[in-house]
Amino acid sequence: MNCDDIFFFLPLLLQYPSYCTVHFSVFVVECVYEIVENIQTITYRHSNKERCILIAAKTLRRYIQRCDELLAKPTDNAIDQLVTEIVSVFRADIADLTFGLVSYEPYVEGSSSDYIEDITVLRAKLQKELDVLEPIPCKKETLQKRSKKIFISHATQDKNYVEAIITLLESLGLREDDIICSSIPPYCIPLGENVYNWLANEFQHSDLHVIFVLSQIYYTRPACLNEMGAAWATKHKWTAILLPGFGFDEIAGCIDPAQVSIKLDDADRNTLNFRLSELKDDLIAEFGLRSFSEAFWERKRNEFLERICREKSSLPDSLKESTITSTDEAFLGKDACILLVYAADDPGGQILVVSDLTRLGPSISTYGYEFAVKDTPRECARWKGALDELEKYQFIKAANAKRQVFTLTTKGYELADIEKNKLGIDTSRNPENFC
């Protein structure tokens, strides 16, 4: 007789105790003790395993939080050091942790390497590991409670285009609580909420369809890249809409460039109309919206495309096809034009932006000249505004995510040549002579 047999004889022992011998009773007691001991051992192992999982999850959450903090406010070499620390801590436990990193290397003071993309990729991998550790019943329960929403990931500078997209979505019958768009009320983040905590909660607990509104400016914004990484890590459905002037070959980051996207200035109007109709049908099915007539849809779609064309035509001519004929057409102030002319004569075509604790504002310099020499709040705001104008109209672009170096675009060089002659600027002389 073994411990398995006791489960057969134990009911007899309890019902007819007088029929059991002393030896049999002792055997039963020993078996019961053995069963209890086995149960305690299994329970201990199970609880110990749960404890290890809790510790691992807590560590992952801590590093994910540090990633979010540094992506929100990058500081000097802190991101570079965090990349090295994450790799050191998790490399043995997470397979292919360093796969896909573009700049991973020990940090060197003064290095120009850009680690923003790396920390975004690492954060996504840590989030993926954390999701695996979450209790399965809880995950199923969460999935059942998830509400469907559209999340529009975009750069604030592209707000006018995004408003047109929102109007098109509203015409489909989507409600206020179906859309998240940080720049457009009432779809924005509620008052009093922590931006990153609120967005993280939406990515974790909502069934999102992410619409990436892609442009050159989008890829210069750490917050946009963070949203892209979060969408990739949480495996949400996504659609890419390319703004005018942005090409399919410029799609980068975590999303797959091979996935079919919508290009709003597609030369083939039939293709553009078809892609927008596909998006409409997809959203109607996904959100259970009421169908409507083709005539209604064509009118709303055409209104949308006309608005996109108007927005595109409001940009400087250099952003459309060729050169610019006047500063007024470029919507640039004189300071922005002067800064652009000097940057065009810089050997590297670069504008350097450096912040330090000894100044009230950033140092902006190019071609060996320092702008905002007086370092007063007014002067700093003046030249920072000039820099922002040049970037807004895509005459310059950020060379890295830290936004310490800006380089001229082809259109920027074209305008610089025009303005240099028009304003009579001699770059061998100090810029103050022309301000």
N, C-alpha and C positions, 0 to 999 in steps of 0.2 A: 504494500500500500504506500502511495506517495501523497504529496500535498494536493495533487489534482483530485484524488479520490475523496478527500475530506469534504469537498463541496457536495458529494453524493450522500455521505454518512452524517454530516452535520445536522441536517433536519431531523434524522432519526434519533440522534443523541439528545436533541432538545425536546423531542416529543416523548421518547421513552428512555429517560435517564437510568431507570433501574436495570435495564437490559445490558448496559455497557459495563465492561470490566474496568478495573482500575487502570490496567496497562493501556487499554484502548483510550480511556479518558486522558491519560497523560500524553498519549500520542496526538490526540486531538488538540490538546492545549499547545503542544510543541508546534504543531502545524499552524495553528492560529497565530502564534507568535511569529513564525516564519513568514506567514502571509502579511501580517502587519508590518514586519520589518521590510519586506519587499516593497510594500506600498509606500512606506516612509522614504525608502531609497529613491523610488521612482519620483515621488513628490519632490524630494530635495533636488534631484537632477533637473526636473522640469522647472522648479522655481529658480534654480541657479542659472539655467539657460535663459529664462525670462529676464533675470537680473542682468546678464551679459548683454542681452538685446537692448534693454533699457539704457545701459551705460553707453553702448555703441550709438544708439539713436540720439542720446543727449550730446555726444561728441560731434556727431554729424550736424545736428541743429546749430551747435555753437559755431562751427566753422562756416556754415551757410550764412548765419547772421553776420559774421565778420566780413564775408564776401559782399553781402548787401550793403553794409556800412561803408566799405571802401569804394564800392562801385558808385554809391551815392555821393561820396566826398573823397575822391582820390587825393592822397597826400604823398608827395615825393616817392621814396622807395618802399613805402609800406605795402603797396600791392605786390611789388616784386618779391618782397620778403615773405608775404603770405603765400604766394605761389610755391616758393621753395619749401615752406613749412608744411603745406598741405600734401605735397608730393612726398616729403619725408615721413609724415605720419601715416598716410594711407596707401603708399605704394605697394606694400606687401600684401594688402588685403583687397585692393580693388584692381582687377585685371585691366591692363591697357590704360592706366590712369593718365599717363603722359601722352597717349596717342591723340593727335589732333592739335597739340599745343604748338604754336608757331614761334614763340620767343623764349621757351623754357631754357634757362641757363642760370648759373649763380649770378646774383646781382653784383654789378660793378658800379661804383660811385661815378656819376656822370654819364652813364650809359644812356643811349638814346632808344634802347629797346622799349617796345610798347607791350605791356602785359595785360591790358584791359581785356582783350579777346581771350587770353589764356585763363584769366580768373573767371570769366563768364562760362567758359567750357568746363572748368573744374567745378564751379558751383552746380552746374547742371548734372555732372556725374555724381556729386555728393547727394543731390536731391534724389537722383534715381536710386542710390543705395538706401537712402532713408525710406523711400516708398516701399522698397522690398521688405524692410524690417517692420513696417507698420502691420499690426494684426489684421489678418485677412477678413474676419467678420466685420471689423470697423470699416475697412475699405469698401466692402459690399454695401454696408449701411450708408456710407457717404455717397456712393454712386447712386443709390436709390433716391437720395434727397437732392442731388445736384440739379440745378436749374440751368436751362440752356440760355446762353447769352452770346452776343457778338462783342468782341473786344477789338477796338481799332487802335493798333500800334502805329504811332506816327510822330514826326517831329513837329514841335509847336509852330515853327516857321512855315509849315505847309498847311496851316489851319484853314485857309480859304478853300483849298482843294477838299479838305476833309469835310467842311460844311456842306459842299456839294454832294459828297458821298452819303452823308447823314440824311440829307433831303431825299435822295434816291431810296435809301433804306426805309425811311418813314412812309414813302409812297407804297411800299409793299405791305404795309400794315403792321410793321414792328412797333412795339410799345416802348414806353420810356424805360421800363425795367428790363428790356431785352438787349439794351445797348450800353456799352461802357466806352466812353471817349473822354479823356482827361481835359481836352481843350474846349469842349462844346457843352455848355449847360443845356438841359438839366442832366446830361449823361456823365457829368464829371464826378470826381471823388467827393463824397459828402464833407461838409464843413466839420472841422474838428478831428477828422481821421488822420492817422499817420499814413502818408502816401504809400510807403513800401510795405507796411504791414497789411494795409487794406488790399493792395494789389496781390500780395502773396496769398491772402485768404481767398481771393477770387480765383486765382490760378489753381489752388488746391481743392476748392469746394464747389466750383461751378463747371459746367460742361461748356467750355468756350469754343467758339469758332473765331479764330484770330484772323483779322484782316490786316496785313502788313501794307502800309502806304509808303512805298519805297521811293527815295530820292537820294541825291548826293548828300544832302544835309542829314538825312536819317542816319547814315553810317558814321557821322561825326559825333553822334549823341550817345554817351554811355548808357543813359536811361533806356533808349530805344534798343540798344544791343542787349541790355539786361532783360527786357521784355521778350526779345527774340529767343534768348537762351532759356528763359522760363517756359516759353511755349514749347520749345524743343524737348526740354526735360520732362514736362508733364504730358507730352504726346497729344496735345490738343490739335484738332483739325485747323488748317489754315489756308488762306487764299492771299496771294500777293497781287497788289494793284500798283503798277509802275506809273509814276507821274511823268508828265511831259519832260523830255530831256534826259530821262533815265532809261538805259538800255538793258536788255535781257542779260548781256554779258557782264553787267555790273553787279548782278545779284551775288551776294557773298554772305558769310556767316554760317549760322547753324541750319538755315533752311536749304532745301534741295533746289538748285537752279534748274534741274531737269523737269521739275513739276510745272505744268502749264500755268501761266499767269496772264493777267490782263494789262495790256499797255495802252494807256489812255490817249496817246498820240500815235497809235498804230496807223501806218499809211494805208492799210487795207481796212476800209470802213466796214465791209461785210464781216470780216473776222472779228472786229471790235464789237459790233452789234451782236454777233453770235455768242461771244464770250460773256457779255453782260446778260444776255438772256439765259445762258447756262447758270450764272450766279443767281439770277432771280428764281429760276426753277428749283435750284438747290436749297435756297433759303426758305422758299414756300413749303417744300417737303420737310425740311429740318425743323421748322418752327410751327408747322401745322397751320399755316396762314391760309386765308381764303383766296381762291383764284379770282382772276379778273380778266377782262377782255384783252385781246392782243392790241386793239386800238388804244386802250388806256395805257398799256405798257409802253407802246411805241412813243406816245406823246411824252410820258415821263422820262423815258430813256433819252429822247432827243433834247428835251429841256436840260437834262443833266450834261449831255455832251456839249451843248451850246454854252453852258456855264463854264465848263472846263476850257473851252476855246477862248472865252472872254478872259478868264483868269490867265491863260497862257499869253494872250495878246497884251495884257497889262504889264508883262515883264519887259525888261530892256530888250531892244532889238538883238543885241549880241547873244541873248539866251534863246532866240528863236532860230535865226539862220546865219546872218552875216554880221557886219560891223554896225557900230552905233554912230549916229549922226550928230548927237548933241548930249550934253550932260543932263539936260532936262528930261530927255527921253530915257535916260538911264536911272532916273530917280536918285541920283547921288548928290550929296552935298560937296562943296568945294574941298573940305578937309579930306573926304574919302578919295577924291580924285588926286589930290596931292600925294597922299600916302601910296596910292596905286602907282603913280608915275615913278616915285623913288624906288618902290619895290621892283618895278619892271627893269630898272637899271642895276639892281642888285645882282651880283654874279650867280647866285643860286635862285633868284626870283623868290626870295623868302622874306616874310615878316616874322620877327621873333617877339613872343609875348612871355615875359618872365615876371612872376610875382615873388616878392620877398617881404619880410617883416619891417624893413627899413623904409618902405614906401607906402603912401596912402592908396595907391592903385598900381596896376600892372605897368611894367616898363614895356613900351612898344617901340621897336626899332627896326630899321632896314637901311641898307646901303650905307652903313656906318653912321647913320644919324639917329639920335634919340628924339622921339616925339613925346609930348607931355613932359617937357623938360622941367616945368615949374613944380610938378608933383603936388598940385592942389586938387581938391575934389572936382572943381569945375573943369580943369584941364584934363584930368584923367577920364572923366565922363565924356569929354569932347572927342578924344582920340579912340576911346573904346567904342563910342558910337560910330565913328568912321570905319573902324574895323568890322563892326557888326553889319554895316550897310554893304560893304564889299562882299561879305560872306552871304548875306541874305540873297543878293542877286547873282551869286555864284561866279564873281570875278576872282575870288580866292577860295581855297578849300583848306581845311585842317589837314596837316600831314600826319598827325597821330591823334589818338583819343585823348591825350593829355592836353591837346590844344595849345601847345607851346610854340609850335611852328606852323605857319600858314604859307602856302605856295600859290602863285598865280596860275590861273587857268588860261587856256588859249584865248578865251573871250576877254580875260583880264588884260592880257598883253595888247589885244586889239584896241581896247578902250584907252589904255595907257598911252599908246602912240598918238591917238586923236587928241587926248587932253593935254599931252605934253606940248603939242604945237599950239593948241587953242589958248592955253594959259601962259604960254611962253616960259615954261619952267626949265631952268638950267640946273640939273642935278649935281653939278659941281659946287653949287652954292647951298648954303644952309636953308632948310625948308621954311624957316621963319621969314625969309625974304618974300615968300609967296603966299603966306597965310593971311 
